[in-house]
Amino acid sequence: MVVLQFKILLVDDSPNILKALLRTLRPEGYTTFTAGSAREAMDVLETESIDLIVTDENMPGLSGTDLLRVMKDRYPSVIRIMVTGASDIEVAKEAINRGEIYRFFTKPWDDFELLISIRYALQQKAIEQDNARLRSIVSSQEGLLRELETEHPGITERKVAADGSIIIDE
């Protein structure tokens, strides 16, 4: 069994919020990175393979929604979550429509809900990665079977008895 070490990027211009998020995630054992702005977040994304981002909306420079929109285009496999003090429905709509976020939380967030959402999102990502790996293996094996059939016509045919057992000819 492969144990995955997920990487999470936390983005907020408030050091206290970043500390609170880090404290919430610490027991889960994730590798975490922090950024105080969208620009810093983009710098981290250029050097690290991030699995999930949690960002605020209101930050100096680029907003959280704009950051998520850019990420959706440049890093589509990164799961996007917004945690913000902006409880305006328009902010949520923009984050959902432009940033295609996984979840939207308002501050103060519920630690348990945030942890469960992150855990489920990362489990889904792991399943999708495993499925892609398995599809690749199956595709490779199908190619080998086609090659065998070309070299030895009939080798991939199988005869099945009425009871479902496979008949082997000598």
SELUM-187370 format. One line per field, with one value per atom (N, C-alpha, C): residue in one letter; atom name; z, x negated, y negated. Coordinates in steps of 0.1 Angstrom, whole numbers, plus 5000, padded with zeros to 4 digits. Atoms other than C-alpha are relative to their C-alpha. Layout:
<nodes>
vonu <- c(a_...)
zator <- c(CA_...)
c3 <- c(Z_...)
c1 <- c(X_...)
c2 <- c(Y_...)
</nodes>
This chain:
<nodes>
vonu <- c(m_m_m_v_v_v_v_v_v_l_l_l_q_q_q_f_f_f_k_k_k_i_i_i_l_l_l_l_l_l_v_v_v_d_d_d_d_d_d_s_s_s_p_p_p_n_n_n_i_i_i_l_l_l_k_k_k_a_a_a_l_l_l_l_l_l_r_r_r_t_t_t_l_l_l_r_r_r_p_p_p_e_e_e_g_g_g_y_y_y_t_t_t_t_t_t_f_f_f_t_t_t_a_a_a_g_g_g_s_s_s_a_a_a_r_r_r_e_e_e_a_a_a_m_m_m_d_d_d_v_v_v_l_l_l_e_e_e_t_t_t_e_e_e_s_s_s_i_i_i_d_d_d_l_l_l_i_i_i_v_v_v_t_t_t_d_d_d_e_e_e_n_n_n_m_m_m_p_p_p_g_g_g_l_l_l_s_s_s_g_g_g_t_t_t_d_d_d_l_l_l_l_l_l_r_r_r_v_v_v_m_m_m_k_k_k_d_d_d_r_r_r_y_y_y_p_p_p_s_s_s_v_v_v_i_i_i_r_r_r_i_i_i_m_m_m_v_v_v_t_t_t_g_g_g_a_a_a_s_s_s_d_d_d_i_i_i_e_e_e_v_v_v_a_a_a_k_k_k_e_e_e_a_a_a_i_i_i_n_n_n_r_r_r_g_g_g_e_e_e_i_i_i_y_y_y_r_r_r_f_f_f_f_f_f_t_t_t_k_k_k_p_p_p_w_w_w_d_d_d_d_d_d_f_f_f_e_e_e_l_l_l_l_l_l_i_i_i_s_s_s_i_i_i_r_r_r_y_y_y_a_a_a_l_l_l_q_q_q_q_q_q_k_k_k_a_a_a_i_i_i_e_e_e_q_q_q_d_d_d_n_n_n_a_a_a_r_r_r_l_l_l_r_r_r_s_s_s_i_i_i_v_v_v_s_s_s_s_s_s_q_q_q_e_e_e_g_g_g_l_l_l_l_l_l_r_r_r_e_e_e_l_l_l_e_e_e_t_t_t_e_e_e_h_h_h_p_p_p_g_g_g_i_i_i_t_t_t_e_e_e_r_r_r_k_k_k_v_v_v_a_a_a_a_a_a_d_d_d_g_g_g_s_s_s_i_i_i_i_i_i_i_i_i_d_d_d_e_e_e)
zator <- c(N_CA_C_N_CA_C_N_CA_C_N_CA_C_N_CA_C_N_CA_C_N_CA_C_N_CA_C_N_CA_C_N_CA_C_N_CA_C_N_CA_C_N_CA_C_N_CA_C_N_CA_C_N_CA_C_N_CA_C_N_CA_C_N_CA_C_N_CA_C_N_CA_C_N_CA_C_N_CA_C_N_CA_C_N_CA_C_N_CA_C_N_CA_C_N_CA_C_N_CA_C_N_CA_C_N_CA_C_N_CA_C_N_CA_C_N_CA_C_N_CA_C_N_CA_C_N_CA_C_N_CA_C_N_CA_C_N_CA_C_N_CA_C_N_CA_C_N_CA_C_N_CA_C_N_CA_C_N_CA_C_N_CA_C_N_CA_C_N_CA_C_N_CA_C_N_CA_C_N_CA_C_N_CA_C_N_CA_C_N_CA_C_N_CA_C_N_CA_C_N_CA_C_N_CA_C_N_CA_C_N_CA_C_N_CA_C_N_CA_C_N_CA_C_N_CA_C_N_CA_C_N_CA_C_N_CA_C_N_CA_C_N_CA_C_N_CA_C_N_CA_C_N_CA_C_N_CA_C_N_CA_C_N_CA_C_N_CA_C_N_CA_C_N_CA_C_N_CA_C_N_CA_C_N_CA_C_N_CA_C_N_CA_C_N_CA_C_N_CA_C_N_CA_C_N_CA_C_N_CA_C_N_CA_C_N_CA_C_N_CA_C_N_CA_C_N_CA_C_N_CA_C_N_CA_C_N_CA_C_N_CA_C_N_CA_C_N_CA_C_N_CA_C_N_CA_C_N_CA_C_N_CA_C_N_CA_C_N_CA_C_N_CA_C_N_CA_C_N_CA_C_N_CA_C_N_CA_C_N_CA_C_N_CA_C_N_CA_C_N_CA_C_N_CA_C_N_CA_C_N_CA_C_N_CA_C_N_CA_C_N_CA_C_N_CA_C_N_CA_C_N_CA_C_N_CA_C_N_CA_C_N_CA_C_N_CA_C_N_CA_C_N_CA_C_N_CA_C_N_CA_C_N_CA_C_N_CA_C_N_CA_C_N_CA_C_N_CA_C_N_CA_C_N_CA_C_N_CA_C_N_CA_C_N_CA_C_N_CA_C_N_CA_C_N_CA_C_N_CA_C_N_CA_C_N_CA_C_N_CA_C_N_CA_C_N_CA_C_N_CA_C_N_CA_C_N_CA_C_N_CA_C_N_CA_C_N_CA_C_N_CA_C_N_CA_C_N_CA_C_N_CA_C_N_CA_C_N_CA_C_N_CA_C_N_CA_C_N_CA_C_N_CA_C_N_CA_C_N_CA_C_N_CA_C)
c3 <- c(5000_5000_5000_5001_4990_5010_4991_5017_4993_5007_5001_5010_4992_5016_4992_5007_5006_5004_4997_5003_4999_4999_5013_5001_5000_5006_5007_4993_5030_4996_5004_5018_5007_4993_5040_5003_4997_5046_5015_4985_5084_5006_4994_5102_5010_4990_5130_4994_5007_5105_4995_5005_5090_5011_4988_5125_5004_4996_5133_4990_5010_5100_5002_4997_5107_5012_4987_5142_4997_5003_5128_4992_5008_5102_5005_4994_5123_5003_4997_5136_4988_5012_5101_4993_5005_5092_4985_5013_5059_5000_5002_5045_4996_5002_5047_4996_5004_5031_5002_4998_5038_4991_5008_5018_5005_4995_5028_4989_5012_4993_4989_5012_4960_4993_5006_4946_5006_4993_4973_4997_5003_4966_4987_5014_4929_5000_4999_4939_5005_4994_4960_4990_5010_4932_4989_5010_4908_5004_4996_4930_5007_4993_4948_4993_5005_4937_5010_4990_4957_4997_5003_4961_5003_4996_4978_5005_4995_4985_5008_4992_5012_4999_5001_5005_5005_4996_5018_4987_5011_4995_5000_4999_5007_5004_4998_5003_4991_5008_4990_4986_5014_4952_4995_5006_4936_5011_4990_4954_5000_4999_4965_4988_5012_4937_4987_5012_4911_5000_4998_4925_4996_5003_4923_4985_5015_4887_4992_5006_4877_5002_4997_4895_4992_5007_4878_4986_5014_4844_5000_5000_4853_5008_4991_4880_5003_4998_4874_5010_4991_4896_5014_4986_4927_5005_4994_4949_5006_4996_4957_5011_4989_4990_5004_4996_5001_5015_4986_5038_5001_5000_5041_5010_4991_5063_4992_5009_5033_4998_5001_5037_4989_5011_5007_4990_5009_4984_4986_5013_4954_5000_4999_4967_4998_5001_4970_4986_5014_4935_4991_5008_4920_5002_4997_4938_4994_5005_4927_4984_5014_4891_4993_5007_4883_5005_4995_4906_5001_4999_4906_5013_4987_4943_5004_4995_4961_5012_4989_4993_5003_4996_5006_5015_4985_5044_5003_4995_5062_5014_4988_5091_5011_4996_5118_4995_5006_5103_5012_4991_5121_4997_5002_5125_4994_5004_5122_4985_5014_5090_4990_5009_5074_4998_5001_5083_4992_5007_5070_4985_5014_5038_4993_5006_5032_4999_5000_5041_4988_5011_5017_4986_5013_4989_4996_5003_4992_4998_5003_4994_4986_5014_4962_4990_5009_4946_4999_5000_4957_4992_5008_4942_4985_5014_4909_4995_5004_4908_4998_5001_4915_4988_5012_4888_4987_5012_4863_4998_5000_4872_4995_5004_4868_4986_5014_4835_4991_5007_4823_4999_5000_4833_4991_5009_4816_4986_5014_4784_4995_5004_4784_4998_5002_4789_4988_5012_4762_4987_5012_4738_4999_5000_4748_4994_5005_4741_4985_5014_4707_4992_5006_4699_5000_5000_4710_4990_5010_4689_4986_5013_4659_4997_5002_4664_5000_4999_4673_5000_5002_4659_5008_4992_4682_5014_4987_4713_5011_4990_4731_5001_5000_4723_5012_4989_4752_4998_5001_4752_5014_4987_4781_4999_4999_4791_5006_4995_4801_5014_4985_4838_5003_4998_4832_5001_4999_4834_4986_5013_4808_4995_5007_4783_4994_5005_4775_4990_5011_4742_5001_5000_4739_4986)
c1 <- c(4992_5000_4991_5007_4987_5006_4995_4990_4996_5002_4995_4997_5003_4980_5006_4994_5003_4994_5005_4992_5011_4989_5015_4993_5004_5010_5011_4991_5026_4997_5003_5030_5010_4992_5041_4990_5009_5027_4999_5001_5033_4992_5008_5005_5007_4993_5029_5010_4992_5053_4992_5009_5024_4996_5004_5013_5012_4988_5049_5002_4999_5051_4990_5011_5017_5003_4997_5028_5012_4989_5060_4996_5004_5042_4988_5011_5012_5002_4998_5027_5002_4998_5034_4987_5013_4997_4998_5002_5000_4987_5011_4970_5007_4993_4981_4991_5008_4969_5009_4992_4981_4995_5003_4983_5009_4992_4994_5007_4993_5006_5001_4999_5016_4987_5013_4982_4991_5008_4965_5005_4994_4989_4995_5004_4980_4985_5014_4943_4999_5000_4950_5004_4995_4970_4990_5010_4941_4989_5011_4917_5005_4995_4940_5012_4988_4965_5011_4989_4995_5012_4988_5025_5013_4988_5049_4996_5003_5051_5012_4990_5071_4996_5003_5073_5011_4991_5089_5004_4996_5107_4993_5005_5096_4986_5014_5059_4994_5006_5036_4996_5003_5031_5011_4990_5049_5009_4990_5081_4999_5000_5086_5007_4992_5112_4991_5008_5088_4988_5011_5060_5006_4995_5083_5004_4998_5093_4988_5013_5057_4995_5004_5050_5008_4992_5079_4995_5006_5063_4986_5014_5027_4997_5002_5030_5014_4986_5064_5001_4999_5056_4999_5001_5051_5015_4987_5082_5001_4999_5095_5011_4991_5111_4998_5001_5120_5005_4996_5121_4999_5000_5131_5009_4991_5146_5011_4990_5165_5011_4988_5199_5010_4991_5214_5002_4996_5232_4993_5007_5216_4985_5014_5181_5001_4999_5193_5003_4997_5208_4988_5012_5177_4989_5009_5155_5004_4995_5177_4999_4999_5182_4986_5013_5147_4989_5011_5125_5003_4996_5145_4995_5005_5139_5007_4995_5145_5010_4992_5159_4998_5001_5166_5003_4997_5163_4999_5002_5168_4993_5007_5147_5010_5009_5148_5006_4997_5148_5001_5000_5156_4989_5011_5124_5003_4996_5141_5005_4995_5160_4989_5012_5128_4992_5008_5108_5007_4992_5135_5000_5000_5138_4987_5014_5100_4997_5003_5098_5008_4992_5126_4995_5005_5112_4987_5012_5078_5001_4997_5092_5005_4995_5111_4989_5012_5079_4991_5008_5060_5007_4993_5087_4999_5002_5086_4986_5014_5048_4998_5002_5050_5008_4992_5077_4992_5008_5055_4988_5011_5026_5005_4995_5047_5005_4996_5062_4987_5012_5026_4995_5005_5017_5009_4991_5048_4998_5003_5041_4987_5012_5006_5002_4997_5018_5008_4992_5044_4991_5010_5015_4992_5008_4995_5009_4991_5025_5002_4999_5030_4988_5013_4993_5000_5000_4996_5010_4990_5028_4995_5005_5010_4989_5011_4980_5005_4995_5001_5015_4986_5036_5008_4991_5063_4995_5005_5041_5008_4992_5064_5014_4987_5095_5001_4998_5110_5013_4988_5135_5005_4994_5159_5011_4990_5180_5013_4987_5217_4999_5001_5207_4991_5008_5184_4985_5014_5151_4994_5008_5124_4995_5005_5116_4987_5013_5080_4997_5003_5071_4985_5014_5038_4995)
c2 <- c(5012_5000_4988_5012_4966_4989_5011_4938_4987_5012_4905_4989_5012_4873_4988_5011_4845_4987_5014_4809_4990_5010_4781_4986_5014_4744_4992_5009_4719_4986_5013_4684_4990_5011_4654_4989_5011_4620_4998_5001_4624_5012_4990_4643_5008_4993_4652_5011_4990_4669_5012_4990_4688_5010_4992_4700_5009_4992_4711_5011_4990_4730_5011_4990_4747_5008_4993_4756_5010_4991_4771_5012_4989_4792_5008_4993_4802_5015_4986_4835_5009_4992_4847_5004_4996_4848_4996_5005_4829_4992_5010_4810_4987_5013_4774_4989_5012_4742_4988_5012_4707_4989_5012_4675_4989_5012_4640_4992_5007_4630_5010_4992_4644_5001_5000_4635_5010_4990_4655_5014_4987_4684_5005_4996_4684_5004_4996_4685_5014_4987_4716_5010_4991_4732_5003_4998_4728_5009_4991_4748_5012_4988_4773_5006_4993_4798_5001_5002_4787_5008_4993_4809_4993_5007_4785_4986_5014_4748_4995_5006_4730_4985_5014_4692_4991_5010_4661_4992_5008_4637_4986_5014_4602_5000_5001_4599_4988_5011_4571_5006_4996_4573_5009_4991_4603_5005_4995_4614_5015_4986_4650_5006_4995_4655_5000_5002_4642_5011_4990_4665_5014_4987_4695_5002_5000_4686_5003_4998_4685_5014_4986_4718_5010_4991_4734_5002_5000_4726_5006_4995_4733_5013_4988_4760_5006_4995_4777_5011_4989_4807_4996_5004_4786_4997_5002_4787_4987_5013_4753_4998_5003_4742_4986_5014_4707_4999_5003_4696_4985_5015_4660_4994_5008_4633_4993_5006_4621_5009_4991_4637_4996_5004_4619_5011_4989_4643_4998_5002_4626_5006_4995_4636_5015_4986_4672_5004_4997_4672_4998_5002_4658_5011_4989_4683_5013_4987_4712_4999_5001_4700_4997_5004_4685_5009_4993_4705_5015_4986_4738_5006_4995_4743_5013_4988_4775_4997_5004_4758_4985_5015_4723_5000_5001_4716_4985_5014_4683_5001_5001_4672_4995_4989_4683_5013_4987_4717_5011_4989_4750_5009_4992_4769_5014_4986_4803_5001_5000_4794_4998_5003_4780_5012_4988_4811_5011_4989_4835_4996_5004_4815_5002_4998_4815_5015_4986_4852_5007_4994_4861_4996_5004_4840_5007_4993_4855_5015_4986_4890_5002_4999_4884_4998_5003_4870_5013_4988_4902_5011_4990_4924_4997_5003_4905_5003_4997_4908_5015_4985_4945_5005_4996_4949_4997_5004_4931_5010_4990_4954_5014_4987_4985_5000_5001_4973_5001_4999_4969_5014_4987_5004_5009_4992_5019_4997_5004_4999_5007_4993_5013_5015_4986_5048_5003_4999_5044_5000_5001_5034_5012_4988_5064_5012_4989_5087_4998_5002_5071_5005_4996_5077_5016_4985_5114_5005_4995_5118_4999_5002_5104_5011_4990_5127_5015_4986_5158_4999_5001_5155_5011_4991_5170_5002_4997_5170_4993_5007_5145_5005_4995_5165_5010_4990_5185_5007_4992_5213_5002_4999_5214_5011_4990_5244_4994_5005_5241_4996_5003_5241_4988_5012_5211_5004_4996_5231_4998_5003_5223_5014_4988_5251_4998_5001_5256_5011_4990_5273_5002_4997_5291_4999)
</nodes>
